[in-house]
Amino acid sequence: MKDKTFRRVFTRNGKLLTKGDLLIRPQLAKTLQLIARAGSAEPFYNGPMSKALVKEVRAAGGVLTLMNLKNYKVKFRPKKNIPLPSCWSIDQYFLIMRHLIG
C-alpha cells in the first residue's frame, strides 16, 4: 500500500478494514463542520483547507492548484435519468482503484 492517504483512511494497525469495521473519518468531519459553520463551501475553496488539499494532491503527483479551487464554479445541470454517484463514492473508488492497480 504505497498511498499514505489510502493507508490512513482504509487501514487500522496496518490491515485493511473489512466488512463490519467502523470507518472513522475525522478529517472529513472537521471539513464538513467548517463548511457548516461558514454556511457555504467558501472554506473549502479558499483558505487553510484549500491549501492543505492542494498540498496533499500535489504530494501524490496531482496537478491541482489554489487557482483551480479559487476559480471553480458550481454548474447546476438538469437531472438525468441515471443517478450519479456522490463525490464521496467517486473519491473512494479512485483511492481503492489506485491501491489495487498500484
Backbone hydrogen bonds, N-H to C=O, Kabsch-Sander energy under -0.5 kcal/mol:
donor,donor_aa,acceptor,acceptor_aa,energy
4,K,2,K,-0.5
7,R,3,D,-2.3
8,R,4,K,-2.6
9,V,5,T,-2.2
10,F,6,F,-3.2
11,T,7,R,-1.3
12,R,15,K,-2.7
15,K,12,R,-1.6
17,L,10,F,-2.6
21,D,18,T,-2.6
23,L,21,D,-0.6
24,I,22,L,-0.7
25,R,23,L,-0.5
29,A,25,R,-2.3
30,K,26,P,-2.4
31,T,27,Q,-2.4
32,L,28,L,-2.6
33,Q,29,A,-2.3
34,L,30,K,-2.4
35,I,31,T,-2.1
36,A,32,L,-2.5
37,R,33,Q,-2.7
38,A,34,L,-1.9
39,G,35,I,-1.4
40,S,35,I,-1.0
44,F,41,A,-1.4
45,Y,41,A,-1.4
46,N,42,E,-2.2
50,S,43,P,-0.6
51,K,47,G,-2.1
52,A,48,P,-2.4
53,L,49,M,-2.2
54,V,50,S,-2.6
55,K,51,K,-2.3
56,E,52,A,-2.3
57,V,53,L,-2.7
58,R,54,V,-2.7
59,A,55,K,-2.1
60,A,56,E,-1.2
61,G,58,R,-1.7
62,G,57,V,-2.9
69,L,65,T,-1.6
70,K,66,L,-2.8
71,N,67,M,-2.5
72,Y,68,N,-0.6
72,Y,69,L,-0.9
76,F,74,V,-0.5
77,R,75,K,-0.5
90,I,86,S,-2.0
91,D,87,C,-2.9
92,Q,88,W,-2.7
93,Y,89,S,-2.6
94,F,90,I,-2.5
95,L,91,D,-2.0
96,I,92,Q,-2.6
97,M,93,Y,-3.0
98,R,94,F,-2.6
99,H,95,L,-1.8
100,L,96,I,-2.6
101,I,97,M,-3.0
102,G,98,R,-1.9
